[in-house]
Amino acid sequence: MKTKARSKRVRLILNGKVAGNAALRAAVARQRAAGHHIEVRVTWERGDARRFVSETDTTDLLIAAGGDGTLNEVIHGLMDLSKPMRPILGIVPLGTANDFAIGCGIPLNPARALALCMRGEEVPIDVGKANNHWFINAASSGFGAEITATTSPELKRLLGPAAYTLMAAILAINIREYQGRLSLPDREIIGSGPVAIVGNGRQTGGGIQVAPRARIDDGLLDVLVIRQISPAALLTAARELQQLPADGEYISYWQTPWLEMHPERPIPVNLDGEPLRFSTVRYEVVPKAIQLIVPPSCPLLSRRPKLKV
């Protein structure tokens, strides 16, 4: 059941690193003046956002204001709740990459993003799971995860998304392969590769498109595997990257409800900015797990929502 715009009880969970954002403060003040009750909770340390979600039993709308990491922690909090108890989710992107929000077409302007949260239509979307961890956008493993994990906060603030490109160039000098086995419902692959990305959304690493066919409401995860590529094979790999074949020589792309990775040694995995390491990991999708507010033009949906008036 939809909640009337002027009766919404809203909790805005704000990353403490951007708590002084003047544009957001002004936007919240305007929405309060319009009649909305908006409670702001500011994070101080890891775990705060997840805990704030657990205290939302009287909240109609929950807004994650921060970057991909803040959003990921909020998603963990939502998935801690039973499905009927999960409030609608809105996003105000205030991070460095904002990959999921940008992929959904959510405005980067805080006032416009907050206005969308208050007036937009919620739609059911999927959430990804990696063992006991949740993700809403993408999980990268191997080389891709190393890039994100080794990019310092200072470098991200200085260079923005370009920081990931710089770290990729540095790490590529000493690239490591990860041997192992990849299992999907209809196939099993044994081999090596520096990059494997599991996407619910389409982009990661500050705007790099890694799962161009992904939709957040199709009940499937998109899997991109990039194997070791020699300089002589770059043109072939580039063509495969455009075509995204299921059984390419260097590039493989699948859509699946689940997959398992069994590396020969523990492998770094990055879930929406959260660096982890797994000996074995099972990815699966939970269809239509949460309600998310997105713009009518959101390219990641099978159907388009409408804007409330």
Helices and strands as residue ranges (DSSP letters): G 5-7, E 9-14, G 16-18, H 22-33, E 37-42, H 48-54, E 61-66, H 68-80, G 83-85, E 88-93, H 99-104, H 110-119, E 122-130, E 133-135, E 138-142, H 143-150, H 153-159, H 162-172, E 178-184, E 187-193, E 195-199, E 203-204, E 208-209, E 221-226, G 231-233, H 234-243, E 251-256, E 258-263, E 267-271, E 274-278, E 281-293
